């Protein structure tokens, strides 16, 4: 900074104002300082700035899987909010591994992020209590925290699944299969609960063979779908518990001549171009991310007190696959 000040013929405080975007510098002086910065290759020392201000102007985001299309809009929305607050976003994937989630979250805290957004893989988040007490703002997204009281922003998985299955029942289906994610995951459990509630509301007893929860790799989902679609009384419709399950079920149904109705939880790319178009229960992942990030920065501003659970509504989008009548 001394070199920049000497080259521009100004004081250190003037350089500091230009570097930090503060007012009180004439356009001509700002131009001279910027020219000196460019000529000397000066870069602000953020480590010194952190020591002085006590903030890193950075937040961390722990996702399930960066490759999942659901998390792209969510991450982008968080980044946009962070940028509007002059903060940098650092993110990583837990791969649905609770140990990896904890490792990532604590590594971000060790790097002194101001706040954390966590999509939980585990069900015990007491490991974050010391960090929260130390002032790390924390918001959980898509799933609630386990064993601690913390802010959470999520979609109405129960209500969305209930609406989707009710829609299938309204189109004449009684034998409806449910294929979901691992039962320990909050969203999977809530969507199964919504499925069962819709069936119970219509007086339909759910047979054990109609439900399957587990990992969402294509082999497991394919096997579950084929088992439901075989035998003397196969299901006439399937409710898919998330976008990865939906894609595999679409492939299975494309290989069969008998039409089977399908409703998926989460929209997928090109869903309207399928034949028939894919009916889905859509959640707004960008809104999830934006709402959670805004909540986080309100914590950092000191404007929030008690933790809150914010549940966003889902939307049923009808395109054809969920409106097919039973084949028999």
N, C-alpha and C positions, 0 to 999 in steps of 0.2 A: 504493500500500500504506500510505503514511503517513496518507492521508485515511481509509482504512478503519480503521486502527488507532486514530486519534483518535476517530472516530465510535463505535467499539465499546468504547473505553476499555481497549484492550489494547496489548501491545507488537508490534513488527514480526514477531518470530519466531513469535508466536501466529498472526498472519495467514498467514504462510508455511506453518505447519503445516496450517491449515485448507484453504488453496488447494491444497496438494500431497497432501492426504489422509493426513497423518502422524499418529501417535498422540500422546498427551500433552495433549489439550485436553478439558476437561469439556464435557458436552452443553450446558450453559447458555452457556458462553463461545462454543462453536461456533455456537450459534444467533444470538448477538449479532453475531458476525463475519459470518455469512451474511446477516443482515438488512442490515448495513452495505454488504456487497458488492452486494446486490440494489438497495439504494437509490441507490448511487453508480454502478452500471453498470460495476463493475471487471472487467477481463479480465486474466488472467495473460499476461505478456510471454514468449512461448515463445522468442523470439530471444535474450533475455538468459539464459534457462534453458539453451539450447543451448550458449552460450559458457561457462557455468559447469560444465555436466555433460559436454560433449563428445558428447552424443547428441541426435538430433532426435526420437526416439520415432516414427519413420516408416519405412516400407519401400516400395519400388517394385515394381510388377508390370507387365512388358511382355508383352502378349498378342498373339496373331495377329489376332483380330477380336472385339471386344466384342459384336458382334451374333450371333456363332455360339452356338447353344444349348449346345454342349459346354463353353464357357468360363464360363457363368453359375454353375453349381454350384462350379466350380474357384475362381473369383474370390471367391464367397461364403465358401467354406471358408477361404481365405487370410485374408480379412477377419476371420473369427471368431477365428482363431488370433492375429492381430495385436492384436485388441481384448483378448483374454485377457492379452496381454503389455503392455497399455497403449500400444499403438502405432497409428498412423494408416496406412491403406493408400492409396497413390496409384497409379493404373493408366492405361494407354494402349494403343492398338493399333498394331501395326507394319504391318498390311495385307499381311503376308507379304513385305515389302520390307526387305532387309538394311540398306540405308542408313537407312531410317526406324527400324529397330530400334536401330541404333547411336546415332542422334540422340536417341531417347527415353531409352535407358539412360544416356547421358552427361549428358543434361539432368537426370535424376533424381539422378545422382551430384553434379552441380553444386549441386543443392538440398540436398545433404548428407543423403540418406537413409542410414539405418544399414545397410540391406541391400537386395539386388536379387533378385527372382525373374524369370527370363527364359525365355520360350518362344521359342526361336531361329527367326529367319527366315533368317539367314545361316549360313555354315559357317566363319567365321573370327572368333574372339572375343578375339584378342590385344589388341584395343583396350581391353579391360577389365582387363588385367594391372596397369596403374598404380593403378587404383581398388581392386583386390583387395589389392595390396601396401599401400595406404594404410589398409586396414582395413574396406572395404565387404564385408560378408558376401554371398556370391553362390551361388545355387542355380539350376540349369537344370531346366526342367520339360517333360515330354512328348517332348523331343528332347535329345540330348547337345550339349555345347558343341563348337565346332570349334577345333582347334589349341591348346587349353589344357586343363589338368587341373583339373576342377571337379566339385563335387557335382551329380548329376543324379537326378531321380526320373521314371520313365516307365512306361508300360504295356508288356506283352509283345506288341508288334504282330506280330512274327514268329509266335509260338506261337498267337496268336488267329486270325490269318489261316489258318494251317495247319489249325487245328481246324475253322474254318468251311468250308474247301474240302473237307477230309476228310469232313465231314458230308454235303456234296452228293454226293461220290463214293459214299458208303455208301448213298445213295438212288438209285443207278443212273446218275448223270450221268458222262459222259466228255468231252463238249464244254462246257467251262465257261469263261465269259469273266471277265476281271478289268478293272475300270475304277477307276483310282486318281488320286491327286493328282500334282503335279509330281514327277518322279523325283529331283530334288535334295533333296527333303524327306525327312528320316530315316524318319518313320513310313510314308510312301508306299513307299519303297524296301524297308523291312522287311516290309510287308504283301505286296508283290509277291514277295519272297523266300519268304515263308510259303506263298503260292499255288503257286509253282513247286515247292517242296519236297513239298507234298501231292500234286501231280500226278506228280512223279517217283517218290514212294513207291509210287504205284499203277501205275507203268509207263505213264503217259499222256504222250505227246509233245505239248507245247504248240505250237500253230500261232501264227504271228506275228499273225494277224488276231484272236486271242482276247484280246490284252492291249492296253490303251490307258491311258497316263498323260498328264496335262496339267492345265491349269487346270480348276477345278471349276465354272465357270459353266455354267448349264443348256444353252446351245446346244452347247458342246463335248461334254458328257456325252451329250446326246440323240443327237448325230450318231454318237458311238462306239457307243452301245447299238443304234441302228437298223442300223448296219453289221454288228454281230455277229449280229443277229437276222434278217438277210436272206441271200439266196444259197441255194445247193443244200444246204449242210450248216451251218445256223445253230446257234449254241450253244443248249443246252437249259436252261442255268442261268447266272446271273451272280453274281459276288461283287463287291459295291460297297465301295470302299476307305475311305469315310468317310460321315458323315451327309448331307452336301450331295449327294454322288453318289447315295446311296440314294434321296433324295427325287425326284430327276429320273428315275431308273430306274423308280421306282414309277409315275410319270406315263406313261412310255413303255409299260410293260407293261399299264397300264389301257386303252390304246388298241388292244390286240391281242387277238384271239380265242384264239390258241394259248397255253395256260398255260406259263409259264417260271418255274422255281424261282429264288428270290432269297435271298441272305444278305447282310446289311449289316454293316460294321464301325462300331460306335457305335449305341446305341439312339436312337430318335427318339420324340417325343411322339405319343401316340395309336397307337403301333405295333400294339397288341393289338386295336384297333378296325377295322383294315383287313381285307379279305376276300380271301385268307386273312390271318391275322395275320402280322406281319413277324418272321422269324427273324433274330437279330442276334448278333454277337460284342460283348458289352457291356464297356466299361471304366468304372471308377468315377472320374469326373473330380473329384468332391468329395474322394475319398481321395487322389488325386494332389495336389490343392492343399493339403490338410491336412498330408500327409506332408512335402511340400516346405517349407511354412511352418514346421513344427516343426523341421525340419532347419536352416532358416535361423536360428531363434532359439537353437538349440543352438550354432551357430557364434558367435553374438553373446555367448552366455554363456561361451564359451571352453571348451566341453566336447568339441569335436570336433577331430580332428587331420587325418588324411589324407582327401582327397576320396573319395567312395564313389558307386557306381552302384546305385541301388535300383530294381528292376524289379517292378512289381505285376502280378498275374495278371489275365487277362480271363475272361469267363464266357459260354458259349454259351447263349442263350435260344431255345428252339424254340417257334414259334407257328403254324407251318403253311406259310409260303412257302418255307422251306428243305427241307421234307419232300415237296414235289410231285415225282412221278416224271417222267422224260422223257416228252414227248408222243409221241415216235416210237420 
